[in-house]
Amino acid sequence: MKMTEENSAGKSEISMEDVKNLVKKKDDIEEQIKAYYDVLEDQGVGVEGPLVDEEGFPRADVNLYQIRAARHDISCLQNDHKAIMVEIEDALHKLHAREKAKREQDEAEAQGEAMEHQVTLPPPFARVDAVTQGSPACGAGLRVGDEVIEFGSVNTGNFQNLQNIASVVQHSEGKPLRVAVIRDGQKAQMSLTPQRWSGRGLLGCNIVPIHR
């Protein structure tokens, strides 16, 4: 029987729909086998019952042609049934193997994305230890405990002392500065514009150096 071979040869990827189709064909084969068994039962001979009488002559009380045809078809269908059961088992194995491989790939990709987010951050050179409410620093989102890794043109590589930051602030009044900090282990960026306000200085925060 070739009906299942065409199905598997035409597709390199087994889908659940393919498995369902194979199961339906199996059920159809089983229905056909049952129908032929019913024919034999109606004739009262079954699969193994003799077709000759005690004297060795063909029995006249049964339809010999119908019985021989039914027995032949049952034999062929049983072979088809065995073959399609093997095909179903193989298809399920491939389907489960592919699902397992896809699950492992998804997990690996998720792990890779998580590692990408864990970018190696430069060591901080200063820490914010005070932020006044209503100040430019407060408005920009700067918080106490933020560890500074970039303040305008000042970064971990060129920072020497707090005068570097003070100089940038004095020369950037009214101009937004890019500030990057480490907060809860993650990098946070904000725009801070030094400007006059009701309090002291142009920022309204206190920054202390981190000694390494």
Number of C-alpha atoms within 10 A of each C-alpha: 11 7 11 16 12 9 14 15 9 8 10 8 12 18 15 12 9 18 18 12 15 21 16 12 17 20 13 13 18 17 12 15 21 13 14 22 19 14 17 22 13 12 16 13 15 17 17 8 11 12 18 13 11 9 7 9 9 13 14 10 10 16 12 15 9 14 24 14 12 21 20 13 15 21 14 13 18 14 13 20 20 11 15 21 15 12 18 19 12 14 20 17 13 15 18 14 12 15 12 12 12 12 12 12 12 12 12 12 12 12 12 12 11 11 11 10 10 12 10 10 12 15 15 22 25 25 20 18 14 18 21 18 12 12 22 24 24 18 16 16 13 27 18 16 17 21 27 29 24 23 23 16 13 20 21 15 12 10 19 13 13 14 10 15 19 12 11 16 23 13 10 16 15 14 13 16 19 15 21 21 27 20 16 10 10 12 18 17 17 16 19 23 21 23 19 15 13 9 13 11 15 21 23 23 20 13 19 15 16 13 7 6
